[in-house]
Amino acid sequence: MNNQKLTIVAKILAKTDKRELVKQELLKLIEITRAEEGCINYDLHQDNDNNDLFLFYENWSSRELWQKHSDNNHIADYIKATDGAVEEFTLNEMSHIG
């Protein structure tokens, strides 16, 4: 098991007419996720030039605890609530190297 800290960068591009819905659903994830075991930070950003673009910057104490987060009900609820509202979703698992 690799217990190295994990950084997640998740990019969510909302459909323009669904931007506020996606934003509100993303905001709902913050408080509950920050309280989870292993969550170091969970920060949501909105692009200054493209308001449809959101980015989560997350740090987790281990990949195992991040995967536990990914399997939680509130993530499933978000996916269900934003079905058809997201144009593009990209997730990168990253390691701090310097």
SELUMDREN-481027 format. One record per residue: residue number from 1; residue in one letter; x negated, y negated, z negated of N, C-alpha, C, CB in turn. Coordinates in Angstrom, 2 decimals. Glycine has a CB too. Layout:
% residues N
[NUM, A, [X, Y, Z], [X, Y, Z], [X, Y, Z], [X, Y, Z]]
...
% end
This chain:
% residues 98
[1, M, [-0.84, 1.20, 0.00], [0.00, 0.00, 0.00], [-0.88, -1.26, 0.00], [0.95, 0.00, -1.23]]
[2, N, [-0.55, -2.16, 0.89], [-1.29, -3.40, 0.97], [-0.58, -4.44, 0.10], [-1.41, -3.89, 2.44]]
[3, N, [-1.24, -4.85, -0.96], [-0.62, -5.81, -1.88], [-1.12, -7.23, -1.65], [-0.88, -5.41, -3.30]]
[4, Q, [-1.67, -7.48, -0.46], [-2.13, -8.81, -0.12], [-0.94, -9.75, 0.05], [-2.98, -8.78, 1.16]]
[5, K, [-1.15, -11.00, -0.32], [-0.11, -12.01, -0.13], [0.28, -12.09, 1.34], [-0.60, -13.40, -0.64]]
[6, L, [1.55, -12.32, 1.59], [2.07, -12.39, 2.95], [2.71, -13.75, 3.19], [3.09, -11.25, 3.21]]
[7, T, [2.38, -14.33, 4.34], [3.02, -15.57, 4.77], [3.97, -15.24, 5.91], [1.96, -16.64, 5.21]]
[8, I, [5.16, -15.78, 5.84], [6.17, -15.59, 6.88], [6.48, -16.96, 7.49], [7.47, -14.91, 6.31]]
[9, V, [6.47, -17.00, 8.82], [6.93, -18.19, 9.53], [8.09, -17.73, 10.40], [5.77, -18.86, 10.39]]
[10, A, [9.28, -18.22, 10.08], [10.49, -17.84, 10.80], [11.04, -19.06, 11.52], [11.55, -17.23, 9.83]]
[11, K, [11.20, -18.94, 12.83], [11.70, -20.04, 13.65], [13.11, -19.70, 14.11], [10.76, -20.30, 14.86]]
[12, I, [14.04, -20.61, 13.84], [15.44, -20.42, 14.18], [15.87, -21.57, 15.09], [16.34, -20.34, 12.90]]
[13, L, [16.24, -21.25, 16.32], [16.74, -22.26, 17.24], [18.25, -22.09, 17.34], [16.06, -22.14, 18.65]]
[14, A, [18.96, -23.06, 16.79], [20.43, -23.01, 16.79], [20.97, -23.52, 18.11], [21.00, -23.84, 15.62]]
[15, K, [22.14, -23.01, 18.49], [22.85, -23.59, 19.62], [23.30, -24.98, 19.17], [24.08, -22.69, 20.08]]
[16, T, [23.18, -25.97, 20.06], [23.44, -27.36, 19.69], [24.79, -27.55, 19.01], [23.36, -28.24, 20.91]]
[17, D, [25.83, -26.92, 19.54], [27.17, -27.10, 18.97], [27.36, -26.32, 17.67], [28.21, -26.67, 19.97]]
[18, K, [26.39, -25.50, 17.31], [26.47, -24.71, 16.08], [25.40, -25.12, 15.06], [26.33, -23.22, 16.40]]
[19, R, [24.68, -26.21, 15.35], [23.56, -26.65, 14.52], [23.94, -26.79, 13.04], [23.02, -27.96, 15.03]]
[20, E, [25.03, -27.48, 12.75], [25.40, -27.73, 11.35], [25.78, -26.44, 10.63], [26.58, -28.72, 11.28]]
[21, L, [26.46, -25.54, 11.33], [26.80, -24.24, 10.75], [25.52, -23.49, 10.37], [27.64, -23.40, 11.75]]
[22, V, [24.58, -23.41, 11.30], [23.33, -22.69, 11.04], [22.58, -23.35, 9.89], [22.45, -22.65, 12.31]]
[23, K, [22.50, -24.68, 9.91], [21.80, -25.42, 8.86], [22.40, -25.11, 7.48], [21.85, -26.93, 9.14]]
[24, Q, [23.71, -25.16, 7.38], [24.37, -24.91, 6.09], [24.12, -23.48, 5.62], [25.88, -25.18, 6.19]]
[25, E, [24.15, -22.53, 6.55], [23.90, -21.13, 6.17], [22.44, -20.92, 5.75], [24.26, -20.20, 7.35]]
[26, L, [21.51, -21.59, 6.41], [20.10, -21.50, 6.03], [19.89, -22.11, 4.64], [19.20, -22.21, 7.07]]
[27, L, [20.51, -23.24, 4.39], [20.37, -23.90, 3.08], [20.87, -23.01, 1.94], [21.14, -25.24, 3.08]]
[28, K, [21.91, -22.21, 2.21], [22.46, -21.32, 1.19], [21.43, -20.27, 0.74], [23.71, -20.61, 1.72]]
[29, L, [20.48, -19.95, 1.61], [19.50, -18.90, 1.30], [18.42, -19.36, 0.31], [18.84, -18.43, 2.57]]
[30, I, [18.20, -20.66, 0.22], [17.02, -21.16, -0.48], [17.02, -20.83, -1.97], [16.91, -22.65, -0.30]]
[31, E, [18.02, -21.26, -2.70], [18.02, -21.09, -4.16], [17.96, -19.61, -4.56], [19.27, -21.73, -4.77]]
[32, I, [18.77, -18.79, -3.92], [18.81, -17.37, -4.27], [17.49, -16.69, -3.94], [19.98, -16.67, -3.54]]
[33, T, [16.88, -17.06, -2.81], [15.61, -16.44, -2.42], [14.47, -16.87, -3.33], [15.28, -16.79, -0.97]]
[34, R, [14.43, -18.15, -3.69], [13.36, -18.63, -4.56], [13.37, -17.94, -5.91], [13.48, -20.13, -4.76]]
[35, A, [14.50, -17.39, -6.30], [14.60, -16.69, -7.59], [14.18, -15.23, -7.48], [16.03, -16.78, -8.11]]
[36, E, [13.93, -14.75, -6.28], [13.59, -13.34, -6.09], [12.17, -13.03, -6.55], [13.75, -12.96, -4.63]]
[37, E, [11.99, -11.79, -6.99], [10.66, -11.32, -7.37], [9.73, -11.39, -6.16], [10.73, -9.87, -7.92]]
[38, G, [8.55, -11.95, -6.37], [7.55, -12.00, -5.32], [7.57, -13.25, -4.47], [7.71, -10.84, -4.45]]
[39, C, [8.62, -14.05, -4.58], [8.71, -15.28, -3.77], [7.82, -16.36, -4.39], [10.17, -15.77, -3.67]]
[40, I, [6.83, -16.80, -3.64], [5.94, -17.87, -4.08], [6.50, -19.21, -3.63], [4.49, -17.67, -3.53]]
[41, N, [6.86, -19.30, -2.36], [7.58, -20.48, -1.87], [8.44, -20.09, -0.68], [6.60, -21.63, -1.49]]
[42, Y, [9.50, -20.85, -0.49], [10.49, -20.57, 0.57], [11.02, -21.92, 1.00], [11.66, -19.60, 0.06]]
[43, D, [10.38, -22.49, 2.01], [10.63, -23.88, 2.39], [11.23, -23.98, 3.78], [9.34, -24.69, 2.31]]
[44, L, [12.34, -24.68, 3.88], [13.04, -24.86, 5.15], [12.71, -26.23, 5.73], [14.57, -24.70, 4.97]]
[45, H, [12.42, -26.24, 7.03], [12.10, -27.48, 7.74], [13.01, -27.61, 8.96], [10.60, -27.51, 8.16]]
[46, Q, [13.26, -28.88, 9.35], [14.00, -29.16, 10.57], [13.11, -30.04, 11.45], [15.38, -29.86, 10.27]]
[47, D, [13.01, -29.69, 12.72], [12.13, -30.41, 13.64], [12.59, -31.86, 13.81], [12.08, -29.70, 15.00]]
[48, N, [11.62, -32.78, 13.82], [11.95, -34.20, 13.93], [12.44, -34.59, 15.32], [10.74, -35.03, 13.58]]
[49, D, [12.02, -33.87, 16.34], [12.40, -34.21, 17.71], [13.53, -33.34, 18.25], [11.19, -34.09, 18.61]]
[50, N, [13.61, -32.11, 17.76], [14.66, -31.19, 18.20], [15.44, -30.74, 16.97], [14.06, -29.96, 18.99]]
[51, N, [16.55, -31.39, 16.70], [17.34, -31.10, 15.50], [17.93, -29.70, 15.47], [18.44, -32.09, 15.38]]
[52, D, [17.89, -29.00, 16.61], [18.40, -27.63, 16.66], [17.39, -26.62, 16.14], [18.79, -27.28, 18.09]]
[53, L, [16.16, -27.06, 15.91], [15.07, -26.16, 15.54], [14.77, -26.21, 14.04], [13.81, -26.50, 16.33]]
[54, F, [14.84, -25.04, 13.42], [14.56, -24.90, 11.98], [13.39, -23.94, 11.80], [15.82, -24.41, 11.20]]
[55, L, [12.65, -24.15, 10.73], [11.52, -23.28, 10.46], [11.44, -23.00, 8.96], [10.21, -23.91, 10.98]]
[56, F, [11.38, -21.73, 8.62], [11.11, -21.33, 7.24], [9.63, -21.03, 7.12], [11.97, -20.10, 6.82]]
[57, Y, [9.00, -21.61, 6.12], [7.62, -21.29, 5.76], [7.69, -20.64, 4.39], [6.67, -22.58, 5.76]]
[58, E, [7.28, -19.37, 4.34], [7.45, -18.57, 3.12], [6.13, -17.92, 2.73], [8.53, -17.49, 3.33]]
[59, N, [5.91, -17.82, 1.45], [4.79, -17.02, 0.93], [5.34, -16.04, -0.09], [3.69, -17.93, 0.31]]
[60, W, [4.88, -14.81, 0.04], [5.32, -13.71, -0.82], [4.10, -13.04, -1.43], [6.17, -12.68, -0.03]]
[61, S, [4.24, -12.53, -2.64], [3.11, -11.89, -3.31], [2.72, -10.58, -2.66], [3.43, -11.66, -4.77]]
[62, S, [3.66, -9.94, -1.94], [3.33, -8.70, -1.21], [4.34, -8.49, -0.10], [3.32, -7.47, -2.17]]
[63, R, [3.97, -7.68, 0.89], [4.87, -7.36, 2.00], [6.06, -6.54, 1.48], [4.12, -6.58, 3.11]]
[64, E, [5.81, -5.68, 0.51], [6.88, -4.85, -0.04], [8.00, -5.69, -0.64], [6.33, -3.90, -1.11]]
[65, L, [7.62, -6.75, -1.37], [8.64, -7.60, -2.00], [9.35, -8.46, -0.94], [8.01, -8.51, -3.08]]
[66, W, [8.64, -8.86, 0.11], [9.31, -9.57, 1.20], [10.31, -8.66, 1.90], [8.27, -10.10, 2.20]]
[67, Q, [9.94, -7.39, 2.11], [10.85, -6.46, 2.76], [12.10, -6.23, 1.90], [10.15, -5.11, 3.03]]
[68, K, [11.90, -6.21, 0.60], [13.04, -6.08, -0.32], [13.99, -7.27, -0.14], [12.55, -6.00, -1.81]]
[69, H, [13.40, -8.47, -0.01], [14.19, -9.68, 0.25], [14.97, -9.53, 1.56], [13.28, -10.93, 0.31]]
[70, S, [14.30, -9.02, 2.59], [14.92, -8.90, 3.91], [16.12, -7.97, 3.90], [13.91, -8.39, 4.91]]
[71, D, [16.14, -7.04, 2.96], [17.24, -6.07, 2.87], [18.38, -6.53, 1.97], [16.71, -4.75, 2.37]]
[72, N, [18.26, -7.72, 1.38], [19.26, -8.19, 0.43], [20.56, -8.60, 1.12], [18.71, -9.35, -0.37]]
[73, N, [21.64, -8.59, 0.34], [22.97, -8.93, 0.87], [23.04, -10.34, 1.44], [24.00, -8.78, -0.22]]
[74, H, [22.36, -11.30, 0.82], [22.49, -12.68, 1.30], [21.89, -12.85, 2.70], [21.83, -13.65, 0.32]]
[75, I, [20.90, -12.03, 3.05], [20.36, -12.08, 4.41], [21.38, -11.49, 5.39], [19.00, -11.31, 4.50]]
[76, A, [21.99, -10.38, 5.01], [23.05, -9.78, 5.84], [24.21, -10.75, 6.01], [23.55, -8.46, 5.21]]
[77, D, [24.58, -11.45, 4.94], [25.67, -12.43, 5.01], [25.32, -13.57, 5.97], [25.98, -13.00, 3.61]]
[78, Y, [24.06, -14.03, 5.92], [23.61, -15.09, 6.83], [23.72, -14.63, 8.28], [22.15, -15.51, 6.51]]
[79, I, [23.24, -13.42, 8.55], [23.27, -12.89, 9.92], [24.69, -12.81, 10.44], [22.61, -11.50, 9.97]]
[80, K, [25.60, -12.35, 9.58], [27.02, -12.24, 9.96], [27.62, -13.63, 10.20], [27.81, -11.49, 8.86]]
[81, A, [27.32, -14.57, 9.31], [27.91, -15.92, 9.39], [27.42, -16.69, 10.62], [27.60, -16.71, 8.13]]
[82, T, [26.20, -16.39, 11.07], [25.63, -17.15, 12.19], [25.64, -16.35, 13.50], [24.21, -17.57, 11.86]]
[83, D, [26.37, -15.25, 13.52], [26.45, -14.43, 14.73], [26.93, -15.28, 15.91], [27.39, -13.22, 14.51]]
[84, G, [26.13, -15.30, 16.97], [26.50, -16.08, 18.16], [26.13, -17.54, 18.08], [27.96, -15.97, 18.38]]
[85, A, [25.57, -18.00, 16.96], [25.25, -19.42, 16.78], [23.76, -19.71, 16.96], [25.69, -19.88, 15.40]]
[86, V, [22.95, -18.66, 17.02], [21.49, -18.82, 17.12], [21.05, -18.48, 18.54], [20.75, -17.92, 16.08]]
[87, E, [20.34, -19.42, 19.14], [19.83, -19.26, 20.50], [18.61, -18.34, 20.52], [19.46, -20.63, 21.10]]
[88, E, [17.74, -18.54, 19.53], [16.48, -17.80, 19.51], [15.99, -17.67, 18.07], [15.41, -18.50, 20.40]]
[89, F, [15.43, -16.51, 17.74], [14.87, -16.28, 16.40], [13.52, -15.60, 16.57], [15.83, -15.41, 15.51]]
[90, T, [12.51, -16.18, 15.96], [11.16, -15.61, 16.00], [10.63, -15.53, 14.58], [10.22, -16.47, 16.90]]
[91, L, [10.02, -14.40, 14.25], [9.45, -14.23, 12.92], [8.03, -13.72, 13.06], [10.31, -13.25, 12.06]]
[92, N, [7.11, -14.38, 12.35], [5.72, -13.96, 12.34], [5.29, -13.63, 10.93], [4.80, -15.03, 12.95]]
[93, E, [4.70, -12.44, 10.76], [4.06, -12.07, 9.50], [2.60, -12.46, 9.63], [4.22, -10.53, 9.18]]
[94, M, [2.11, -13.26, 8.68], [0.77, -13.80, 8.81], [-0.02, -13.61, 7.52], [0.83, -15.27, 9.19]]
[95, S, [-1.35, -13.59, 7.68], [-2.26, -13.50, 6.54], [-3.11, -14.76, 6.48], [-3.17, -12.23, 6.64]]
[96, H, [-3.30, -15.28, 5.27], [-4.13, -16.44, 5.05], [-5.60, -16.06, 5.26], [-3.90, -17.02, 3.64]]
[97, I, [-6.30, -16.78, 6.12], [-7.68, -16.40, 6.40], [-8.70, -17.49, 6.08], [-7.81, -16.02, 7.85]]
[98, G, [-8.23, -18.64, 5.60], [-9.22, -19.66, 5.30], [-8.63, -20.86, 4.60], [-9.90, -20.09, 6.55]]
% end
